């Protein structure tokens, strides 16, 4: 009997399901049900449509595939094994320490994984960022060099997360015609049927957000192929393919059960399911005919990559294209930028200094993309928007300003997608108090080692009349708790430019840049300033007559207060230390840290317009910290400054007391 392609397709899907069950069972942990319900679509996509280089998972022009339903990781790992990237040993080490197959996909651990996913909805949002990057780069370079599709596999849980729908509204608005989302609608989630919590008409909802929506039987391969082709043909809108599926499709007795969502199938269920699917009673079964069938396009994919290399080499003979290619591929950390100057003694809010720096960056970084969460005038991004243009994939793909609207969490995740795609320098801005909305995306920036610029203005109670709802208190300290995140709070306009320069030098971590609403004096700071800032903390003033006997530490808007207090008390012999970044300072050698904060000096005071707790690591339990450990109030900033004691006179009394 001749084996047909369709029968080999069905056999292949059965083999994938067997491998999923074995992988999850070997770890005694995982999520087999959703992986089994999504297997048909993922198999057809990888085998017949996904454009990639079999020998290079980082090829510039590859299609991106994001498993937003990160709990279905076993499915992705099985497909990567069939691609030849992973091995049986990797599958057997699923969810084990140091393996290439962690519980949820992690892009820095496994070739072929495009994004670290797990927190539901964020993969969807990051994929839209990738699609926006693709649209811009296809216009900036050319489609033959940079054009590709971005595919997403999403679950019921993804669609329920508000970040997903907030992002979807943007992606429809932006006209991301090469974004294709497959929604595996198996109508089951961890706690039971989705109908208990969600009866939304998703077709009507997404169509109202300017999406192209298709509904199919998610287990029918011909319908899957037809839907992907229709999605390719729709160039003006993103496409949502709603695949109606059955949870744990093919399971012997647990098909459709929530019991399969987050637990391995019992051994007897696995055996019965393998029998039902025509698989042998054998662990990690992957026959050669299935591998050959799955890899049937590999020769043509490799040939396409070789042709792309030749075309790129020819294009690079054009100096204009070559310059653009360099802009898109040279890491920004390898570039040196020119920054604006500021006059000593003038009053400049650090948010305005950021705006000036942004305008300078805009000219020097042609692939800088980003925007503000509906706070353009306050965040000082108006000139960027007006000069760089508003991005839309259909009408202005070379626009670099992304209008996020009041969507801080989607903004943060979209920035991560821009960074993951490559070729883009991403930034996003909002008020510091709203970093709470964005926090999990910022955490995912840090987890994925992405050099994203997260910009926050209005950094303290000096916001004033808007009151305690808009006055950050704990936010800077809480952001400092996120591993692999650089928090920079500059003292003045000059330190702001230096902080921007330091942030752009980061290769594998994001930066949070925190700026003031109120004007601050431009200080006469030691040079070279960027080198000092890069060390996180440095001496800005020593006593004129003798060695220091007291240390006064400050960050941001409190540095000038510290300088005023030190000058007013020459008898105390005070050293003033600016601390723009605790993380950078903590990374310095013990010798440098001791040179800035000598252990012999036990009299120590710190001041910051935020929570006081974290500063005790520098001043010690016997030191003193002037901070604010309560919520603010609605009043003019000048009134609050007096009420909360953030004046040089009060600081002097605090030090003396």
URCORMO-V828747 format. One record per residue. RES is the residue in one small letter. PHI is phi as a letter, one per 20 degrees, with the letter a starting at -180 (none if undefined). OMEGA is omega in radians with two decimals (none if undefined). Layout:
# URCORMO-V828747
res=<RES;RES>
phi=<PHI;PHI>
omega=<OMEGA;OMEGA>
This chain:
# URCORMO-V828747
res=<x;x;x;x;x;x;x;x;x;x;x;x;x;x;x;x;x;x;x;x;x;x;x;x;x;x;x;x;x;x;x;x;x;x;x;x;x;x;x;x;x;x;x;x;x;x;x;x;x;x;x;x;x;x;x;x;x;x;x;x;x;x;x;x;x;x;x;x;x;x;x;x;x;x;x;x;x;x;x;x;x;x;x;x;x;x;x;x;x;x;x;x;x;x;x;x;x;x;x;x;x;x;x;x;x;x;x;x;x;x;x;x;x;x;x;x;x;x;x;x;x;x;x;x;x;x;x;x;x;x;x;x;x;x;x;x;x;x;x;x;x;x;x;x;x;x;x;x;x;x;x;x;x;x;x;x;x;x;x;x;x;x;x;x;x;x;x;x;x;x;x;x;x;x;x;x;x;x;x;x;x;x;x;x;x;x;x;x;x;x;x;x;x;x;x;x;x;x;x;x;x;x;x;x;x;x;x;x;x;x;x;x;x;x;x;x;x;x;x;x;x;x;x;x;x;x;x;x;x;x;x;x;x;x;x;x;x;x;x;x;x;x;x;x;x;x;x;x;x;x;x;x;x;x;x;x;x;x;x;x;x;x;x;x;x;x;x;x;x;x;x;x;x;x;x;x;x;x;x;x;x;x;x;x;x;x;x;x;x;x;x;x;x;x;x;x;x;x;x;x;x;x;x;x;x;x;x;x;x;x;x;x;x;x;x;x;x;x;x;x;x;x;x;x;x;x;x;x;x;x;x;x;x;x;x;x;x;x;x;x;x;x;x;x;x;x;x;x;x;x;x;x;x;x;x;x;x;x;x;x;x;x;x;x;x;x;x;x;x;x;x;x;x;x;x;x;x;x;x;x;x;x;x;x;x;x;x;x;x;x;x;x;x;x;x;x;x;x;x;x;x;x;x;x;x;x;x;x;x;x;x;x;x;x;x;x;x;x;x;x;x;x;x;x;x;x;x;x;x;x;x;x;x;x;x;x;x;x;x;x;x;x;x;x;x;x;x;x;x;x;x;x;x;x;x;x;x;x;x;x;x;x;x;x;x;x;x;x;x;x;x;x;x;x;x;x;x;x;x;x;x;x;x;x;x;x;x;x;x;x;x;x;x;x;x;x;x;x;x;x;x;x;x;x;x;x;x;x;x;x;x;x;x;x;x;x;x;x;x;x;x;x;x;x;x;x;x;x;x;x;x;x;x;x;x;x;x;x;x;x;x;x;x;x;x;x;x;x;x;x;x;x;x;x;x;x;x;x;x;x;x;x;x;x;x;x;x;x;x;x;x;x;x;x;x;x;x;x;x;x;x;x;x;x;x;x;x;x;x;x;x;x;x;x;x;x;x;x;x;x;x;x;x;x;x;x;x;x;x;x;x;x;x;x;x;x;x;x;x;x;x;x;x;x;x;x;x;x;x;x;x;x;x;x;x;x;x;x;x;x;x;x;x;x;x;x;x;x;x;x;x;x;x;x;x;x;x>
phi=<none;f;e;e;f;f;f;f;f;f;f;f;f;f;f;g;f;f;f;f;f;f;f;f;f;f;e;l;a;q;c;e;f;f;f;f;f;e;f;f;f;f;f;f;f;f;f;d;c;f;e;b;d;g;d;b;f;d;g;g;e;f;f;e;c;d;e;f;f;f;f;e;g;g;f;f;f;f;f;f;f;f;f;n;e;d;c;g;f;f;f;f;e;g;m;d;g;m;e;e;c;f;g;c;g;c;f;e;d;c;g;n;e;e;b;f;c;q;f;f;n;f;f;g;f;f;f;f;f;f;f;f;f;f;f;f;f;f;e;f;e;a;f;f;e;c;f;a;e;d;d;c;d;d;d;g;f;g;f;f;f;g;g;f;f;f;f;g;f;f;f;f;f;e;m;f;f;d;e;c;d;d;d;f;e;e;m;c;c;g;e;q;f;f;f;f;c;b;c;f;e;f;f;f;f;f;f;f;e;m;d;e;d;c;c;b;f;f;d;e;f;f;f;f;f;f;f;f;f;f;f;f;f;e;e;e;c;f;d;d;d;e;e;f;c;d;g;l;g;o;f;f;c;d;g;n;e;f;f;e;f;c;b;f;f;f;g;f;f;f;f;f;f;f;f;f;e;m;d;f;f;b;f;l;e;b;f;f;f;f;f;f;f;f;e;f;e;g;f;f;f;f;f;f;f;f;f;f;f;f;f;f;g;f;f;f;f;e;f;f;f;f;f;f;f;f;f;e;c;e;g;f;f;e;d;d;d;e;d;f;e;c;e;g;n;f;d;c;f;f;f;f;f;g;g;f;f;f;f;f;f;g;f;e;c;f;d;f;c;r;r;d;e;m;c;g;f;f;e;m;d;f;f;f;g;f;e;e;n;e;f;b;f;e;d;b;f;e;f;d;e;e;e;e;m;e;b;f;f;g;g;g;f;f;g;f;f;g;f;f;f;n;n;c;d;e;b;b;c;a;f;g;f;e;f;f;f;e;g;f;f;f;g;f;g;f;f;e;m;d;f;e;e;d;d;c;d;l;e;a;f;f;g;n;f;f;n;f;f;d;d;f;c;e;f;f;f;f;f;f;e;f;f;l;d;e;d;c;c;f;e;a;f;f;f;f;f;f;f;f;f;f;f;f;e;f;e;b;b;e;c;d;d;d;c;e;e;e;f;c;f;f;e;e;e;f;d;f;f;f;f;f;f;f;e;n;b;b;e;d;b;c;f;f;c;o;f;f;d;b;d;c;d;b;c;l;f;e;f;f;f;f;f;f;f;f;f;f;c;f;f;e;l;e;e;d;c;e;c;f;b;f;f;f;f;f;e;f;f;g;f;f;g;f;f;e;c;g;f;f;e;e;e;c;c;c;b;b;e;a;g;e;g;f;f;f;f;d;e;m;f;e;e;c;c;d;c;c;d;b;f;e;b;e;a;g;g;f;f;f;g;f;f;e;m;e;c;f;f;f;f;f;f;f;f;f;f>
omega=<3.11;3.10;-3.13;3.11;-3.11;3.12;3.05;3.05;-3.12;3.09;-3.12;3.12;3.10;3.11;3.11;3.14;3.07;3.12;3.08;-3.13;-3.13;-3.12;-3.13;-3.14;-3.13;3.12;-3.00;-3.08;3.09;-2.99;-3.09;-2.96;3.14;3.11;3.13;-3.14;-3.13;-2.96;-3.09;-3.12;-3.08;3.12;-3.12;-3.14;-3.09;-3.06;-2.94;-2.96;-3.00;-3.13;-3.12;3.05;-3.12;-3.09;-3.06;-3.07;-3.11;-3.13;-3.02;-3.00;-3.06;2.90;3.06;3.04;-3.12;3.06;-3.14;3.03;-2.98;3.09;3.08;-3.04;-3.13;3.11;3.14;-3.12;3.08;3.12;3.10;3.02;3.11;3.05;-3.14;-3.13;3.11;-3.11;3.05;3.12;3.09;3.10;-3.13;3.12;-3.14;3.07;3.13;-3.04;3.06;-3.11;3.06;-3.08;3.13;-3.05;3.01;-3.05;3.10;-2.95;-3.13;-3.12;-2.97;3.02;3.14;3.06;-3.03;-3.08;3.02;-3.08;-3.06;3.00;-2.93;-3.14;-3.07;3.07;3.07;-3.10;3.13;3.14;3.07;3.03;3.08;-3.13;3.08;3.10;3.13;-3.12;3.13;-3.06;3.08;3.10;-3.09;3.09;2.93;-3.04;-3.13;-3.12;-2.94;-3.04;3.08;3.04;3.01;-3.12;3.12;2.95;-3.07;-3.10;3.05;3.14;3.07;-3.04;-3.13;-3.13;-3.13;3.13;-3.12;-3.09;3.05;3.10;-3.11;3.11;3.11;-3.05;3.01;3.11;-3.09;3.09;-3.08;-3.03;3.14;3.03;-3.09;-3.12;3.01;3.13;3.12;-3.06;3.12;2.97;3.08;2.98;-2.94;-3.04;-3.14;-3.10;3.14;-3.11;3.08;-3.02;-2.99;3.04;-3.13;2.98;-3.01;3.09;-3.12;-3.13;-3.10;3.07;3.11;3.10;3.04;3.01;2.98;-3.01;3.08;3.06;-3.08;2.89;-3.04;3.06;-3.10;-3.03;3.13;3.08;3.11;-3.14;-3.13;-3.13;3.12;3.10;3.11;3.09;3.07;-3.07;3.13;-3.03;-3.03;-3.09;2.97;-3.09;2.97;3.04;3.10;3.13;3.11;-3.02;3.10;3.11;3.12;-3.12;3.13;3.14;-3.01;-3.08;-3.05;3.10;3.12;-3.06;3.05;3.11;-3.14;-3.04;-2.98;-3.14;3.07;3.02;3.09;-3.12;-3.13;3.08;3.11;3.14;-3.13;3.13;3.10;3.09;3.13;-3.09;3.12;3.14;3.11;3.07;-3.03;3.13;3.05;-3.11;3.09;-3.06;-3.08;-3.10;3.09;3.12;-3.13;-3.13;-3.13;-3.09;-3.07;3.14;-2.98;-3.12;-3.14;3.08;3.11;3.11;3.12;3.10;3.13;3.10;3.11;3.12;-3.14;-3.14;3.13;3.13;3.11;-3.12;-3.10;3.04;3.08;-3.06;3.11;3.11;-3.12;3.11;3.12;3.10;3.11;3.10;-3.08;-3.02;3.12;3.13;-3.10;3.14;3.13;-3.08;3.06;-3.09;3.04;-3.05;3.14;3.08;-3.13;-3.04;3.12;3.10;3.10;3.12;-3.10;3.00;-3.10;3.03;3.10;3.05;3.06;3.13;3.10;3.11;3.11;3.12;3.09;3.11;-3.09;-3.11;-3.02;-3.13;-3.07;3.13;3.02;3.12;3.09;-3.11;-3.05;3.09;3.08;-3.14;-3.02;-3.14;-3.11;-3.12;3.10;3.11;-3.08;-3.11;3.07;3.14;-3.07;-3.08;-3.08;3.12;-3.12;-3.10;2.90;-3.03;-3.08;-3.01;-3.13;-3.10;3.10;3.03;-3.07;3.09;3.10;3.12;-3.04;-3.01;-3.10;-3.05;-3.04;-3.11;3.03;3.13;-3.11;-3.13;3.10;3.07;3.09;3.11;3.07;-3.13;3.14;-3.14;-3.07;3.11;-3.05;2.98;-3.00;3.01;3.06;-3.03;2.99;3.06;-3.12;-3.09;-3.13;3.00;3.06;3.10;-3.00;-2.85;-3.07;3.06;3.07;3.09;3.13;2.98;-3.09;-3.13;-3.11;3.10;-3.05;-3.13;3.12;3.06;3.07;-3.01;3.13;3.08;3.13;-2.83;-3.09;3.12;3.09;2.96;2.98;-2.90;3.13;2.97;-2.98;3.11;-3.07;-3.09;-3.13;3.10;-3.06;-2.88;3.14;3.13;-3.11;3.09;3.09;-3.13;-3.10;3.12;3.06;3.09;3.12;3.10;-3.07;3.12;-3.01;-3.08;-3.09;-3.09;-3.12;3.10;3.08;3.11;3.12;3.10;3.08;3.14;3.13;3.12;-3.12;3.08;-3.09;-3.13;-2.94;2.99;3.11;3.10;2.95;3.14;-2.96;-3.01;-3.08;2.93;-3.01;3.09;3.10;3.09;3.04;-2.97;3.03;-3.01;-3.12;-3.13;-0.09;-2.95;-3.13;3.13;3.10;-3.13;-3.13;3.10;2.99;3.11;-3.09;-3.11;3.10;3.08;2.99;3.09;-3.07;-3.03;3.06;-3.11;3.14;3.09;3.12;3.08;3.07;-3.08;3.11;3.02;3.00;-3.01;-3.12;-3.12;-3.12;3.06;3.11;3.13;3.12;-3.13;-3.13;3.13;-3.12;-3.11;-3.09;-3.12;-3.13;3.13;-3.01;2.93;3.08;-3.11;3.00;-3.10;3.13;-3.11;3.07;-3.09;3.14;-3.14;-3.12;3.13;-3.09;3.12;3.09;-3.13;-3.14;-3.13;3.12;3.12;3.12;-3.13;-3.09;-3.12;-3.11;3.14;-3.06;3.08;-3.04;3.11;3.06;3.11;3.05;-3.14;3.14;-3.12;-3.07;-2.90;-2.95;-3.08;-3.12;3.09;3.10;-3.08;-3.13;-3.09;3.13;3.12;-3.09;3.12;3.00;-3.14;3.06;-3.05;3.10;3.11;-3.11;-3.13;3.13;-3.13;3.06;-3.07;-3.13;3.10;-3.14;3.11;3.12;-3.09;-3.08;2.99;3.13;3.09;3.12;3.13;3.14;3.12;3.10;3.12;-3.14;3.13;-3.12;-3.10;none>
